[in-house]
Amino acid sequence: MATEIRLPATSPSMTEGTLARWLKKEGDTVSAGEVIAEIETDKALVDLEAETGGVLGRVYVADGAAAVPVDTVIAVIVQPGETVPAARPAAAMPLEPRVLAVAAGGAAGGDATGTLIQAGGRVKASPLARRVARMHDLNLTLLKGSGPRGRVVKRDVEVALGANASVPPAALTTAPAVVPSAYEEIPHSAMRRVIAQRLSESKQQIPHFYLTVDCQIDELLALRRQINASLPAVKISVNDFVVKAVAGAMRQVPAVNASWTESAVRRYSEVDISVAVATPNGLITPVVHRAETKSLGSISAEIKELADRARHGKLLPHEYQGGGFTISNLGMHGIREFAAIINPPQACNLAVGEGEVRPVVKDGVVTSATLMTCTLSIDHRVVDGAVGAEFLSVFKRNIENPLGLLV
């Protein structure tokens, strides 16, 4: 009996994904548990394993197909000798629409250019080609596609817009368009699409307010140099100290470790800290679980390992889901001060700037000190101003007395 392969949901919030690529093709033998495809979710690249052994009978969703709804039938596995189902499951998305090759003499829905037309009269073209053509009121039915099986692709449209001599004048339904300045369109990844949606919702729906504090970090930097010089196998960063200091402050001011729901404020018992990491596909926030129980060295090693796998899309769901507080650090990029967007459903995001030598007044005398500006973005529905100020006061004390973080 044929076994349907459906697009899985890897997290409660996942509603769609991108089928990055098939590792097997139709007719290949597969074993139960064998990885047959890679799925790009909003957070990572996930291996899709076959639930049963057999033959990959038919693939319904092509490599690179984006915005595929969760639970869509993407392929079927059959047993050797079994007939592949003739009918496509109702929820499946086709690899390619059925097309009619149009001869030079012209057939129903075609023309003399040799363009491939879908049954139904629509030109077989890539979504990007259609978008660019619509922008310039270009008639796709009169273009000859250079893509696979005659598919009209972006470069065919660009040739037409550039008034290439091989394109019939009738291809332009209006006066020839002016070619815009050179640009590149980068298709949205599933991660980038979800980031855009969630951050837009966060900024629109969450009442943000901000509190800023300057932390003197000369003692911290001196202690860091001493640790790294005496322990060659350990390389502690300023951000590692920040995570440890935040963990301690969250334990002392637990009201910041919370989120908003329609019925109640949900306060978390464990200190799980999300650390923002930039990846080629967008921002991801791996979680250091129970950070208050871990040593500075353990936190450092864990963050390095999580960040590396995040950049390669290899995080497991439990490694980026959850978290009660986010730290966003741009100090290593020379940013002095910024305000971060809250990462729902959390209530706080601490933006950490660069440690910078600035003039300060001590005992009536102007001197210099290394200051690090930190701005706390707060959901005012969950955390009041006084609570946010108390948290920052404890955090500042932890940072400016770093020996206490080693105990």
NUKOL-352350 format. One record per residue (C-alpha): residue in one letter; x negated, y, z negated; chain; residue number from 1. Coordinates in nm, 3 decimals. Layout:
residues N
('a'; (X; Y; Z); 'A'; NUM)
...
end
This chain:
residues 407
('m'; (0.000; 0.000; 0.000); 'A'; 1)
('a'; (-0.132; 0.345; 0.092); 'A'; 2)
('t'; (-0.256; 0.556; -0.201); 'A'; 3)
('e'; (-0.210; 0.932; -0.179); 'A'; 4)
('i'; (-0.498; 1.157; -0.279); 'A'; 5)
('r'; (-0.372; 1.484; -0.425); 'A'; 6)
('l'; (-0.553; 1.807; -0.508); 'A'; 7)
('p'; (-0.610; 1.787; -0.885); 'A'; 8)
('a'; (-0.571; 2.066; -1.141); 'A'; 9)
('t'; (-0.894; 2.096; -1.339); 'A'; 10)
('s'; (-0.758; 2.354; -1.584); 'A'; 11)
('p'; (-0.413; 2.459; -1.712); 'A'; 12)
('s'; (-0.436; 2.789; -1.522); 'A'; 13)
('m'; (-0.533; 2.639; -1.186); 'A'; 14)
('t'; (-0.260; 2.667; -0.922); 'A'; 15)
('e'; (-0.465; 2.629; -0.606); 'A'; 16)
('g'; (-0.815; 2.543; -0.487); 'A'; 17)
('t'; (-1.043; 2.523; -0.186); 'A'; 18)
('l'; (-1.140; 2.192; -0.028); 'A'; 19)
('a'; (-1.510; 2.272; 0.006); 'A'; 20)
('r'; (-1.604; 1.961; 0.207); 'A'; 21)
('w'; (-1.531; 1.594; 0.260); 'A'; 22)
('l'; (-1.814; 1.354; 0.179); 'A'; 23)
('k'; (-1.631; 1.074; 0.359); 'A'; 24)
('k'; (-1.461; 1.069; 0.697); 'A'; 25)
('e'; (-1.157; 0.885; 0.828); 'A'; 26)
('g'; (-1.230; 0.514; 0.859); 'A'; 27)
('d'; (-1.503; 0.510; 0.593); 'A'; 28)
('t'; (-1.488; 0.250; 0.317); 'A'; 29)
('v'; (-1.462; 0.397; -0.032); 'A'; 30)
('s'; (-1.491; 0.244; -0.379); 'A'; 31)
('a'; (-1.290; 0.331; -0.687); 'A'; 32)
('g'; (-1.469; 0.612; -0.871); 'A'; 33)
('e'; (-1.677; 0.713; -0.568); 'A'; 34)
('v'; (-1.703; 1.085; -0.498); 'A'; 35)
('i'; (-1.527; 1.152; -0.169); 'A'; 36)
('a'; (-1.493; 1.531; -0.162); 'A'; 37)
('e'; (-1.590; 1.855; -0.337); 'A'; 38)
('i'; (-1.318; 2.091; -0.463); 'A'; 39)
('e'; (-1.394; 2.457; -0.529); 'A'; 40)
('t'; (-1.184; 2.582; -0.819); 'A'; 41)
('d'; (-1.166; 2.928; -0.972); 'A'; 42)
('k'; (-1.469; 2.844; -1.189); 'A'; 43)
('a'; (-1.685; 2.570; -1.039); 'A'; 44)
('l'; (-1.746; 2.309; -0.772); 'A'; 45)
('v'; (-1.580; 1.985; -0.886); 'A'; 46)
('d'; (-1.639; 1.632; -0.755); 'A'; 47)
('l'; (-1.321; 1.452; -0.643); 'A'; 48)
('e'; (-1.337; 1.078; -0.709); 'A'; 49)
('a'; (-1.131; 0.809; -0.539); 'A'; 50)
('e'; (-0.883; 0.652; -0.780); 'A'; 51)
('t'; (-0.882; 0.325; -0.589); 'A'; 52)
('g'; (-1.097; 0.143; -0.334); 'A'; 53)
('g'; (-1.011; 0.090; 0.032); 'A'; 54)
('v'; (-1.046; 0.282; 0.357); 'A'; 55)
('l'; (-1.002; 0.657; 0.396); 'A'; 56)
('g'; (-0.711; 0.624; 0.635); 'A'; 57)
('r'; (-0.620; 0.981; 0.710); 'A'; 58)
('v'; (-0.735; 1.329; 0.603); 'A'; 59)
('y'; (-0.469; 1.602; 0.600); 'A'; 60)
('v'; (-0.669; 1.902; 0.474); 'A'; 61)
('a'; (-0.985; 2.017; 0.650); 'A'; 62)
('d'; (-1.323; 2.122; 0.513); 'A'; 63)
('g'; (-1.308; 2.481; 0.391); 'A'; 64)
('a'; (-0.928; 2.495; 0.363); 'A'; 65)
('a'; (-0.852; 2.766; 0.106); 'A'; 66)
('a'; (-0.556; 2.831; -0.123); 'A'; 67)
('v'; (-0.446; 2.466; -0.118); 'A'; 68)
('p'; (-0.172; 2.427; -0.382); 'A'; 69)
('v'; (-0.237; 2.188; -0.669); 'A'; 70)
('d'; (-0.080; 1.843; -0.614); 'A'; 71)
('t'; (-0.089; 1.878; -0.235); 'A'; 72)
('v'; (-0.148; 1.542; -0.062); 'A'; 73)
('i'; (-0.486; 1.592; 0.104); 'A'; 74)
('a'; (-0.555; 1.237; 0.227); 'A'; 75)
('v'; (-0.450; 0.872; 0.196); 'A'; 76)
('i'; (-0.649; 0.558; 0.118); 'A'; 77)
('v'; (-0.529; 0.231; 0.273); 'A'; 78)
('q'; (-0.640; -0.129; 0.235); 'A'; 79)
('p'; (-0.835; -0.301; 0.515); 'A'; 80)
('g'; (-0.595; -0.402; 0.790); 'A'; 81)
('e'; (-0.315; -0.189; 0.649); 'A'; 82)
('t'; (-0.141; 0.050; 0.886); 'A'; 83)
('v'; (-0.200; 0.418; 0.821); 'A'; 84)
('p'; (0.134; 0.591; 0.746); 'A'; 85)
('a'; (0.273; 0.738; 1.066); 'A'; 86)
('a'; (0.453; 1.020; 0.889); 'A'; 87)
('r'; (0.264; 1.289; 0.709); 'A'; 88)
('p'; (0.375; 1.333; 0.345); 'A'; 89)
('a'; (0.601; 1.634; 0.312); 'A'; 90)
('a'; (0.368; 1.819; 0.075); 'A'; 91)
('a'; (0.057; 1.767; 0.287); 'A'; 92)
('m'; (-0.122; 2.044; 0.475); 'A'; 93)
('p'; (-0.229; 1.946; 0.830); 'A'; 94)
('l'; (-0.589; 1.949; 0.936); 'A'; 95)
('e'; (-0.504; 2.131; 1.259); 'A'; 96)
('p'; (-0.170; 2.201; 1.427); 'A'; 97)
('r'; (-0.104; 1.990; 1.736); 'A'; 98)
('v'; (-0.218; 2.181; 2.044); 'A'; 99)
('l'; (-0.152; 2.173; 2.414); 'A'; 100)
('a'; (-0.445; 2.214; 2.652); 'A'; 101)
('v'; (-0.344; 2.467; 2.916); 'A'; 102)
('a'; (-0.462; 2.399; 3.271); 'A'; 103)
('a'; (-0.575; 2.670; 3.509); 'A'; 104)
('g'; (-0.238; 2.676; 3.682); 'A'; 105)
('g'; (-0.061; 2.769; 3.359); 'A'; 106)
('a'; (0.184; 2.561; 3.158); 'A'; 107)
('a'; (0.459; 2.638; 2.912); 'A'; 108)
('g'; (0.307; 2.875; 2.656); 'A'; 109)
('g'; (-0.030; 2.898; 2.834); 'A'; 110)
('d'; (-0.214; 3.110; 3.088); 'A'; 111)
('a'; (-0.499; 3.093; 3.338); 'A'; 112)
('t'; (-0.773; 3.170; 3.085); 'A'; 113)
('g'; (-0.780; 2.815; 2.953); 'A'; 114)
('t'; (-0.679; 2.924; 2.601); 'A'; 115)
('l'; (-0.540; 2.652; 2.377); 'A'; 116)
('i'; (-0.185; 2.726; 2.267); 'A'; 117)
('q'; (-0.005; 2.558; 1.979); 'A'; 118)
('a'; (0.318; 2.374; 2.050); 'A'; 119)
('g'; (0.550; 2.661; 1.977); 'A'; 120)
('g'; (0.364; 2.927; 2.175); 'A'; 121)
('r'; (0.111; 3.057; 1.920); 'A'; 122)
('v'; (-0.254; 3.093; 2.011); 'A'; 123)
('k'; (-0.488; 2.857; 1.826); 'A'; 124)
('a'; (-0.711; 3.108; 1.643); 'A'; 125)
('s'; (-0.895; 3.142; 1.315); 'A'; 126)
('p'; (-0.731; 3.353; 1.042); 'A'; 127)
('l'; (-1.017; 3.605; 1.062); 'A'; 128)
('a'; (-0.974; 3.638; 1.440); 'A'; 129)
('r'; (-0.602; 3.701; 1.393); 'A'; 130)
('r'; (-0.666; 3.963; 1.127); 'A'; 131)
('v'; (-0.916; 4.157; 1.340); 'A'; 132)
('a'; (-0.689; 4.129; 1.645); 'A'; 133)
('r'; (-0.392; 4.267; 1.450); 'A'; 134)
('m'; (-0.602; 4.562; 1.333); 'A'; 135)
('h'; (-0.671; 4.657; 1.694); 'A'; 136)
('d'; (-0.338; 4.551; 1.855); 'A'; 137)
('l'; (-0.514; 4.290; 2.065); 'A'; 138)
('n'; (-0.318; 4.023; 2.257); 'A'; 139)
('l'; (-0.476; 3.690; 2.164); 'A'; 140)
('t'; (-0.290; 3.489; 2.429); 'A'; 141)
('l'; (-0.510; 3.638; 2.701); 'A'; 142)
('l'; (-0.841; 3.550; 2.538); 'A'; 143)
('k'; (-1.048; 3.240; 2.605); 'A'; 144)
('g'; (-1.154; 3.075; 2.282); 'A'; 145)
('s'; (-1.517; 2.974; 2.233); 'A'; 146)
('g'; (-1.460; 2.785; 1.908); 'A'; 147)
('p'; (-1.402; 2.412; 1.858); 'A'; 148)
('r'; (-1.143; 2.279; 2.108); 'A'; 149)
('g'; (-1.087; 2.626; 2.250); 'A'; 150)
('r'; (-1.007; 2.795; 1.919); 'A'; 151)
('v'; (-1.023; 3.176; 1.935); 'A'; 152)
('v'; (-1.274; 3.293; 1.676); 'A'; 153)
('k'; (-1.389; 3.633; 1.551); 'A'; 154)
('r'; (-1.664; 3.672; 1.811); 'A'; 155)
('d'; (-1.411; 3.628; 2.094); 'A'; 156)
('v'; (-1.209; 3.917; 1.955); 'A'; 157)
('e'; (-1.521; 4.129; 1.914); 'A'; 158)
('v'; (-1.614; 4.063; 2.279); 'A'; 159)
('a'; (-1.267; 4.179; 2.385); 'A'; 160)
('l'; (-1.288; 4.492; 2.173); 'A'; 161)
('g'; (-1.627; 4.565; 2.324); 'A'; 162)
('a'; (-1.467; 4.570; 2.674); 'A'; 163)
('n'; (-1.669; 4.272; 2.797); 'A'; 164)
('a'; (-1.627; 4.236; 3.172); 'A'; 165)
('s'; (-1.519; 3.871; 3.145); 'A'; 166)
('v'; (-1.208; 3.961; 2.944); 'A'; 167)
('p'; (-0.902; 4.050; 3.154); 'A'; 168)
('p'; (-0.795; 4.415; 3.108); 'A'; 169)
('a'; (-0.447; 4.289; 3.018); 'A'; 170)
('a'; (-0.588; 4.147; 2.696); 'A'; 171)
('l'; (-0.557; 4.493; 2.544); 'A'; 172)
('t'; (-0.194; 4.585; 2.489); 'A'; 173)
('t'; (-0.292; 4.946; 2.423); 'A'; 174)
('a'; (-0.584; 5.165; 2.521); 'A'; 175)
('p'; (-0.926; 5.007; 2.450); 'A'; 176)
('a'; (-1.002; 5.033; 2.080); 'A'; 177)
('v'; (-1.307; 5.212; 1.947); 'A'; 178)
('v'; (-1.547; 4.958; 1.798); 'A'; 179)
('p'; (-1.586; 5.038; 1.425); 'A'; 180)
('s'; (-1.918; 5.065; 1.247); 'A'; 181)
('a'; (-2.097; 4.733; 1.202); 'A'; 182)
('y'; (-1.976; 4.533; 0.906); 'A'; 183)
('e'; (-1.958; 4.179; 0.773); 'A'; 184)
('e'; (-1.647; 4.016; 0.627); 'A'; 185)
('i'; (-1.721; 3.765; 0.353); 'A'; 186)
('p'; (-1.428; 3.530; 0.290); 'A'; 187)
('h'; (-1.306; 3.516; -0.069); 'A'; 188)
('s'; (-1.409; 3.214; -0.268); 'A'; 189)
('a'; (-1.148; 3.055; -0.493); 'A'; 190)
('m'; (-1.341; 3.192; -0.790); 'A'; 191)
('r'; (-1.351; 3.546; -0.651); 'A'; 192)
('r'; (-0.979; 3.537; -0.575); 'A'; 193)
('v'; (-0.887; 3.431; -0.929); 'A'; 194)
('i'; (-1.130; 3.680; -1.086); 'A'; 195)
('a'; (-0.964; 3.961; -0.891); 'A'; 196)
('q'; (-0.618; 3.850; -1.001); 'A'; 197)
('r'; (-0.701; 3.807; -1.369); 'A'; 198)
('l'; (-0.904; 4.123; -1.410); 'A'; 199)
('s'; (-0.634; 4.328; -1.234); 'A'; 200)
('e'; (-0.375; 4.184; -1.470); 'A'; 201)
('s'; (-0.603; 4.249; -1.769); 'A'; 202)
('k'; (-0.660; 4.615; -1.685); 'A'; 203)
('q'; (-0.293; 4.673; -1.602); 'A'; 204)
('q'; (-0.129; 4.482; -1.886); 'A'; 205)
('i'; (-0.371; 4.498; -2.181); 'A'; 206)
('p'; (-0.395; 4.829; -2.374); 'A'; 207)
('h'; (-0.773; 4.867; -2.379); 'A'; 208)
('f'; (-0.953; 5.099; -2.616); 'A'; 209)
('y'; (-1.326; 5.132; -2.676); 'A'; 210)
('l'; (-1.564; 5.176; -2.969); 'A'; 211)
('t'; (-1.936; 5.245; -2.922); 'A'; 212)
('v'; (-2.232; 5.206; -3.156); 'A'; 213)
('d'; (-2.609; 5.252; -3.118); 'A'; 214)
('c'; (-2.823; 4.978; -3.273); 'A'; 215)
('q'; (-3.190; 5.030; -3.355); 'A'; 216)
('i'; (-3.373; 4.718; -3.237); 'A'; 217)
('d'; (-3.742; 4.784; -3.305); 'A'; 218)
('e'; (-3.752; 4.522; -3.582); 'A'; 219)
('l'; (-3.564; 4.276; -3.361); 'A'; 220)
('l'; (-3.812; 4.324; -3.076); 'A'; 221)
('a'; (-4.105; 4.276; -3.310); 'A'; 222)
('l'; (-3.956; 3.957; -3.454); 'A'; 223)
('r'; (-3.882; 3.830; -3.104); 'A'; 224)
('r'; (-4.243; 3.885; -2.997); 'A'; 225)
('q'; (-4.365; 3.704; -3.306); 'A'; 226)
('i'; (-4.135; 3.404; -3.249); 'A'; 227)
('n'; (-4.220; 3.371; -2.881); 'A'; 228)
('a'; (-4.594; 3.405; -2.944); 'A'; 229)
('s'; (-4.602; 3.145; -3.220); 'A'; 230)
('l'; (-4.368; 2.894; -3.054); 'A'; 231)
('p'; (-4.475; 2.852; -2.688); 'A'; 232)
('a'; (-4.190; 2.611; -2.615); 'A'; 233)
('v'; (-3.930; 2.868; -2.724); 'A'; 234)
('k'; (-3.845; 3.187; -2.537); 'A'; 235)
('i'; (-3.589; 3.386; -2.731); 'A'; 236)
('s'; (-3.416; 3.674; -2.550); 'A'; 237)
('v'; (-3.253; 3.985; -2.693); 'A'; 238)
('n'; (-2.921; 3.843; -2.576); 'A'; 239)
('d'; (-2.976; 3.533; -2.792); 'A'; 240)
('f'; (-3.003; 3.762; -3.096); 'A'; 241)
('v'; (-2.686; 3.941; -2.983); 'A'; 242)
('v'; (-2.491; 3.613; -2.963); 'A'; 243)
('k'; (-2.611; 3.512; -3.310); 'A'; 244)
('a'; (-2.527; 3.857; -3.452); 'A'; 245)
('v'; (-2.179; 3.850; -3.295); 'A'; 246)
('a'; (-2.116; 3.501; -3.434); 'A'; 247)
('g'; (-2.200; 3.619; -3.786); 'A'; 248)
('a'; (-1.982; 3.927; -3.752); 'A'; 249)
('m'; (-1.690; 3.721; -3.622); 'A'; 250)
('r'; (-1.715; 3.499; -3.927); 'A'; 251)
('q'; (-1.705; 3.802; -4.156); 'A'; 252)
('v'; (-1.430; 3.982; -3.961); 'A'; 253)
('p'; (-1.213; 3.694; -3.829); 'A'; 254)
('a'; (-0.938; 3.928; -3.709); 'A'; 255)
('v'; (-1.135; 3.990; -3.386); 'A'; 256)
('n'; (-1.136; 3.617; -3.308); 'A'; 257)
('a'; (-0.779; 3.620; -3.184); 'A'; 258)
('s'; (-0.545; 3.656; -2.888); 'A'; 259)
('w'; (-0.197; 3.791; -2.818); 'A'; 260)
('t'; (0.107; 3.574; -2.750); 'A'; 261)
('e'; (0.469; 3.686; -2.721); 'A'; 262)
('s'; (0.559; 3.523; -3.051); 'A'; 263)
('a'; (0.248; 3.573; -3.264); 'A'; 264)
('v'; (-0.116; 3.675; -3.285); 'A'; 265)
('r'; (-0.317; 3.355; -3.249); 'A'; 266)
('r'; (-0.625; 3.358; -3.473); 'A'; 267)
('y'; (-0.893; 3.097; -3.403); 'A'; 268)
('s'; (-1.072; 2.900; -3.672); 'A'; 269)
('e'; (-1.389; 2.825; -3.474); 'A'; 270)
('v'; (-1.635; 3.083; -3.344); 'A'; 271)
('d'; (-1.661; 3.010; -2.970); 'A'; 272)
('i'; (-1.838; 3.283; -2.773); 'A'; 273)
('s'; (-1.816; 3.329; -2.397); 'A'; 274)
('v'; (-2.131; 3.467; -2.232); 'A'; 275)
('a'; (-2.085; 3.639; -1.897); 'A'; 276)
('v'; (-2.308; 3.496; -1.621); 'A'; 277)
('a'; (-2.333; 3.634; -1.267); 'A'; 278)
('t'; (-2.316; 3.371; -0.990); 'A'; 279)
('p'; (-2.312; 3.399; -0.609); 'A'; 280)
('n'; (-1.933; 3.346; -0.617); 'A'; 281)
('g'; (-1.855; 3.584; -0.900); 'A'; 282)
('l'; (-1.863; 3.614; -1.276); 'A'; 283)
('i'; (-1.819; 3.306; -1.495); 'A'; 284)
('t'; (-1.821; 3.284; -1.874); 'A'; 285)
('p'; (-1.964; 2.958; -2.015); 'A'; 286)
('v'; (-1.887; 2.909; -2.382); 'A'; 287)
('v'; (-2.124; 2.857; -2.675); 'A'; 288)
('h'; (-1.900; 2.654; -2.906); 'A'; 289)
('r'; (-1.925; 2.699; -3.285); 'A'; 290)
('a'; (-2.202; 2.953; -3.237); 'A'; 291)
('e'; (-2.213; 3.046; -3.607); 'A'; 292)
('t'; (-2.338; 2.695; -3.694); 'A'; 293)
('k'; (-2.628; 2.699; -3.447); 'A'; 294)
('s'; (-2.983; 2.825; -3.484); 'A'; 295)
('l'; (-3.124; 3.102; -3.268); 'A'; 296)
('g'; (-3.334; 2.844; -3.080); 'A'; 297)
('s'; (-3.035; 2.618; -3.016); 'A'; 298)
('i'; (-2.829; 2.910; -2.889); 'A'; 299)
('s'; (-3.113; 3.016; -2.659); 'A'; 300)
('a'; (-3.158; 2.669; -2.508); 'A'; 301)
('e'; (-2.783; 2.617; -2.466); 'A'; 302)
('i'; (-2.727; 2.950; -2.291); 'A'; 303)
('k'; (-3.015; 2.887; -2.049); 'A'; 304)
('e'; (-2.882; 2.543; -1.960); 'A'; 305)
('l'; (-2.521; 2.660; -1.921); 'A'; 306)
('a'; (-2.623; 2.963; -1.712); 'A'; 307)
('d'; (-2.830; 2.748; -1.475); 'A'; 308)
('r'; (-2.545; 2.504; -1.413); 'A'; 309)
('a'; (-2.299; 2.793; -1.382); 'A'; 310)
('r'; (-2.503; 2.941; -1.097); 'A'; 311)
('h'; (-2.494; 2.605; -0.919); 'A'; 312)
('g'; (-2.121; 2.553; -0.978); 'A'; 313)
('k'; (-2.179; 2.247; -1.196); 'A'; 314)
('l'; (-2.008; 2.344; -1.521); 'A'; 315)
('l'; (-1.753; 2.103; -1.663); 'A'; 316)
('p'; (-1.409; 2.246; -1.750); 'A'; 317)
('h'; (-1.460; 2.233; -2.128); 'A'; 318)
('e'; (-1.781; 2.434; -2.086); 'A'; 319)
('y'; (-1.608; 2.743; -1.947); 'A'; 320)
('q'; (-1.258; 2.716; -2.092); 'A'; 321)
('g'; (-1.158; 2.865; -2.425); 'A'; 322)
('g'; (-1.375; 3.107; -2.617); 'A'; 323)
('g'; (-1.245; 3.371; -2.858); 'A'; 324)
('f'; (-1.484; 3.658; -2.773); 'A'; 325)
('t'; (-1.693; 3.760; -2.469); 'A'; 326)
('i'; (-2.038; 3.919; -2.448); 'A'; 327)
('s'; (-2.130; 4.105; -2.127); 'A'; 328)
('n'; (-2.495; 4.211; -2.115); 'A'; 329)
('l'; (-2.633; 4.432; -1.837); 'A'; 330)
('g'; (-2.930; 4.560; -2.033); 'A'; 331)
('m'; (-3.172; 4.349; -1.832); 'A'; 332)
('h'; (-3.061; 4.549; -1.524); 'A'; 333)
('g'; (-3.146; 4.884; -1.679); 'A'; 334)
('i'; (-2.786; 4.980; -1.760); 'A'; 335)
('r'; (-2.777; 5.207; -2.063); 'A'; 336)
('e'; (-2.405; 5.193; -2.142); 'A'; 337)
('f'; (-2.083; 5.054; -1.991); 'A'; 338)
('a'; (-1.735; 4.935; -2.084); 'A'; 339)
('a'; (-1.628; 4.581; -1.995); 'A'; 340)
('i'; (-1.282; 4.456; -1.897); 'A'; 341)
('i'; (-1.127; 4.222; -2.153); 'A'; 342)
('n'; (-1.132; 3.855; -2.056); 'A'; 343)
('p'; (-0.775; 3.724; -2.118); 'A'; 344)
('p'; (-0.649; 3.580; -2.344); 'A'; 345)
('q'; (-0.930; 3.710; -2.565); 'A'; 346)
('a'; (-0.898; 4.041; -2.749); 'A'; 347)
('c'; (-1.258; 4.167; -2.738); 'A'; 348)
('n'; (-1.548; 4.202; -2.495); 'A'; 349)
('l'; (-1.880; 4.346; -2.616); 'A'; 350)
('a'; (-2.074; 4.535; -2.347); 'A'; 351)
('v'; (-2.447; 4.543; -2.426); 'A'; 352)
('g'; (-2.679; 4.797; -2.270); 'A'; 353)
('e'; (-3.056; 4.828; -2.233); 'A'; 354)
('g'; (-3.288; 4.879; -2.528); 'A'; 355)
('e'; (-3.426; 5.228; -2.466); 'A'; 356)
('v'; (-3.672; 5.448; -2.653); 'A'; 357)
('r'; (-3.490; 5.766; -2.754); 'A'; 358)
('p'; (-3.550; 6.054; -2.994); 'A'; 359)
('v'; (-3.389; 6.012; -3.336); 'A'; 360)
('v'; (-3.390; 6.211; -3.659); 'A'; 361)
('k'; (-3.518; 6.032; -3.971); 'A'; 362)
('d'; (-3.545; 6.217; -4.302); 'A'; 363)
('g'; (-3.516; 6.547; -4.119); 'A'; 364)
('v'; (-3.799; 6.465; -3.879); 'A'; 365)
('v'; (-3.759; 6.398; -3.506); 'A'; 366)
('t'; (-3.919; 6.069; -3.412); 'A'; 367)
('s'; (-3.855; 5.788; -3.164); 'A'; 368)
('a'; (-3.679; 5.453; -3.189); 'A'; 369)
('t'; (-3.557; 5.183; -2.954); 'A'; 370)
('l'; (-3.178; 5.205; -2.936); 'A'; 371)
('m'; (-2.935; 4.964; -2.775); 'A'; 372)
('t'; (-2.587; 5.099; -2.700); 'A'; 373)
('c'; (-2.303; 4.850; -2.742); 'A'; 374)
('t'; (-1.940; 4.921; -2.649); 'A'; 375)
('l'; (-1.657; 4.701; -2.774); 'A'; 376)
('s'; (-1.350; 4.677; -2.546); 'A'; 377)
('i'; (-1.049; 4.591; -2.762); 'A'; 378)
('d'; (-0.691; 4.476; -2.702); 'A'; 379)
('h'; (-0.500; 4.718; -2.926); 'A'; 380)
('r'; (-0.208; 4.476; -2.957); 'A'; 381)
('v'; (-0.435; 4.237; -3.149); 'A'; 382)
('v'; (-0.712; 4.441; -3.311); 'A'; 383)
('d'; (-0.666; 4.782; -3.472); 'A'; 384)
('g'; (-0.927; 5.055; -3.463); 'A'; 385)
('a'; (-1.032; 5.009; -3.824); 'A'; 386)
('v'; (-1.085; 4.636; -3.773); 'A'; 387)
('g'; (-1.288; 4.698; -3.457); 'A'; 388)
('a'; (-1.501; 4.953; -3.644); 'A'; 389)
('e'; (-1.558; 4.707; -3.930); 'A'; 390)
('f'; (-1.671; 4.440; -3.684); 'A'; 391)
('l'; (-1.917; 4.677; -3.513); 'A'; 392)
('s'; (-2.053; 4.785; -3.850); 'A'; 393)
('v'; (-2.128; 4.423; -3.945); 'A'; 394)
('f'; (-2.271; 4.352; -3.598); 'A'; 395)
('k'; (-2.499; 4.658; -3.620); 'A'; 396)
('r'; (-2.622; 4.548; -3.964); 'A'; 397)
('n'; (-2.698; 4.200; -3.830); 'A'; 398)
('i'; (-2.890; 4.336; -3.531); 'A'; 399)
('e'; (-3.091; 4.586; -3.734); 'A'; 400)
('n'; (-3.182; 4.322; -3.996); 'A'; 401)
('p'; (-3.279; 4.033; -3.765); 'A'; 402)
('l'; (-3.452; 3.819; -4.030); 'A'; 403)
('g'; (-3.110; 3.745; -4.169); 'A'; 404)
('l'; (-3.015; 3.581; -3.838); 'A'; 405)
('l'; (-3.284; 3.318; -3.890); 'A'; 406)
('v'; (-3.141; 3.194; -4.219); 'A'; 407)
end
